[in-house]
Amino acid sequence: MEKKRYCFALDLIDDPKRIQDYEEYHKKVWPEIESQILKTGVTSLEIYRVANRLFMILDAPPHFSLESKAKLDAENPKVQEWETLMWTYQQALPFAKPNEKWVLMTKIYSLSND
């Protein structure tokens, strides 16, 4: 199945306790959040961490739209509650635009043996 892949970066506040708490929340993500992610068309989502830097991989079908997902998320009170809570652990990248959390990354290399 053809898919779109999006990769994002974001920083956590550089505090070991906060980072540990953030990871604990992600071991038991609220079911309403996981349901919403799937409802917006995302087929797979992973988050990785090194030090206080996060890297997120989001896969979706070809018709998927980040703008449509953002609109649906903005209309969902539970997602907004989660985002507000998560923002207490996160910090914008130094070059992020105002109010931008996760920054979309640019693919610069790919190797495949398909």
N, C-alpha and C positions, 0 to 999 in steps of 0.2 A: 504494500500500500504506500502510495506516495504521501509524503508529509512535509510540513514546514517545521524547521527547527529554529528556535530563538534562544540565544544565550545572553544572560544578564549578569551584572556584577553589582555588589553593594557591600558596604562595610558595616561591621558591628562596632559598637562602642568598645574600645580596647580595654576591657575589664574582665578578668577571668571568671568572676562570679556571674556577671551578666551574660557572658558567652555560654557558660554552663546552663544558666536558666533558659536562654534562647533555644539551646539544643534540646532541653527537656520538653519545652512546648512543642517542638517538632517531632518528638517521639510519640506525642499524643495530640496531633492536630485535631481541632474541633471537627466533628463529622459534618457540620454545616459548611465548613470551609472546603473540605475535600469534595463534598457534593457540588458546591458552587463551581469549583475549578473544573470538574468534569462537565457540568451543565453548560459552561461557557465554550466548550468544544475542545479543551485541552485533553489529549490522550495520554500524555506522560509528563511528569514534572519531577525533577530531581534537584536538590540543593547540596552543594559541596562547600566545605570550609577549609581555608588554610589561614592560620593565625586569626585575624579579625576580618578577613576578606571572604565574602560569600560569592559563589558562582552558581547560577541557576540555569538548568537546561529545560526548556519547555518544547514539547512536540505537539503538533496539531495537524489536522487535515488541511489540504490545500485551500479550502474556502475560509479558513479561520482568519479572524481579524483582531489584532491587538486593541484597536479602537472599540470594537463591539464588546470585547471582554471587559475593558475598562469601564464602559458605560453600564454593563450589567453589574459589575462589582460595586460601582458607585451607588447603585440603586438598592443594594442589599445591606440592610442594617447590621447583620451579623458579620459580614465581611468588613464593614467599616469599623466595627468594634475590634475585630482581630487586627486590622491594620493599625489602629490607634495603639493597641497593646504592643504590637511588634515594633512600632516606631520608638518605643521607650528603650529598645535594645539596639536599634539600628542608627546609623548616621550616613548621611549622603556622601557620595564620593566627592572629592575636592572640586571636580570639574562638572558635577551634575547641575542641571538647570534648576531654577527655583521650583520647589515642591516635587522634584523628581527623586524617587527612591531607587528602584532597580534601573540601572542604565543598560540599554541594549548594546551588546558588543558587536563588533564587526569581525566576520570570519576572514582570516588572512591566509589560511592554509588548510588543505584537505588531502588525505591519501586514502584511497579505497582500492580494494581488490575484488570488487563485484564483477 
